[in-house]
Amino acid sequence: MTRELLRAGDDGIARCGWVSDDPEYQRYHDEEWGTPLHGDTALFETIALEGFQAGLSWITILRRRPAFRAAFEQFSIERVAQFDEDKIDELALDASIIRNRHKIAATIKNARTIRELISDNPGALDRLIWSHAPSSHERPATVEGMLTVTDRSHALSTELRRIGLTFVGPTTMHALMQAAGLINDHARGCARGDQLDVEVR
C-alpha cells in the first residue's frame, strides 16, 4: 500500500493516496468506495470479494469483478448456495477469477449460511453488518492513522464467524466496513470523503 495520505490525479482531484492513475480504480474510489451499501446480495458479494482479495491487491479483484459476477451467478445467494463439488472443480479451473479452491468453497459455504440466516428474515445480513457501524468516525488525517483493523471490525468478524461464515477475519471485515460505507475512511482532504460527509448527514 502506498505511504501517501493523498494523491492528486491528472484531473487535479485530490484522492486517497492508495488510488493509482488507473481510470477504473479512480472510478471505483469516486463512485463506490465508502458509499453506504445495503442489501443482503450486495453485502454477500462484498464479503466474497474481500475474502478473495486477502493477500492480493484490490485492483486485481476489481479488474476481475465482471468475471467473478459471471462465475458466481451475479452473487445470487440462492444460486451460489446450490453450487456442488463439480462446480467447485469448474471454478478452480477458471482463469478469469482467482483460482483458490479454499476461497471458492468458502464463498459457497457462506452463501448457504446466509441463505439460512435470511430465509425467514430478509435483510438479516444487512442489519447484522450495519449494527456494527460506529455512531461516529474520524477520517484519517495522517498515514499512521490509516488503520487496517479496529475493535469494531473484530466484533463484526466474531459475530459473522459465530453464525458460521469463514474468510471474514477482522482485517477483511475492516476492509468491508470501509468499502461498504459503514465508516467514511477517505483521508482528510480527499474530495470524495468530503462529499460523503455531506451526503450521509
Salt bridges, closest charged atoms under 4 A:
GLU4 OE1 - ARG7 NE 3.42
ASP11 OD2 - ARG15 NH2 2.84
ASP21 OD1 - ARG7 NH1 3.64
ASP22 OD2 - ARG63 NH2 2.78
GLU24 OE2 - ARG27 NH2 2.99
ASP30 OD2 - ARG15 NH2 2.74
ASP30 OD1 - HIS29 ND1 2.80
GLU31 OE1 - ARG27 NH1 3.12
GLU32 OE2 - ARG27 NH2 2.56
GLU32 OE2 - ARG65 NH2 2.81
GLU45 OE2 - ARG69 NE 2.70
GLU73 OE1 - ARG79 NE 3.43
GLU78 OE2 - ARG115 NH1 3.39
GLU85 OE1 - ARG101 NH2 3.42
ASP89 OD1 - ARG101 NH2 2.63
GLU90 OE2 - LYS87 NZ 3.19
ASP126 OD1 - HIS38 ND1 3.07
GLU138 OE1 - ARG188 NH2 2.71
GLU159 OE2 - ARG162 NH2 2.72
ASP185 OD1 - HIS137 NE2 2.68
ASP185 OD2 - HIS174 NE2 3.86
ASP194 OD1 - ARG139 NH1 2.91
ASP197 OD2 - ARG139 NH1 2.69
GLU199 OE2 - ARG192 NH1 3.49
